[in-house]
Amino acid sequence: MVRADAVDPGGWEGVDPSRLLVPLDTHMFRLCRSLGLTERKCANIGACLEVTAAFRRVSPGDPVKYDFALTRLGINPEVKTSDFPAIERVLKRA
């Protein structure tokens, strides 16, 4: 609702995308843990803040912009998150 693009309809023009937090549903949390973006055991606010901080290093103006695509990877039963290398080192350099 904050951005207007091919996925999001827009409508909330007064919200800055840089202030958004990554929504950690079961699928996104599992994927983010596999990628090394959090080591927490549950998808709580601490995990949300850690994951958002990691994505903010890649995209400071909109840390949530890859949520839709990444969540789909986490939902797909054919995708094994154990096959993903931890990207923690890459994000630390960004």
Secondary structure, DSSP 8 states (H G I E B T S, - for coil): --SBSSS-B---TTS-GGG------HHHHHHHHHTTS---SS-SHHHHHHHHHHHHHH-TT-TTTTHHHHHHHHH-TT--GGGS---HHHHHH-
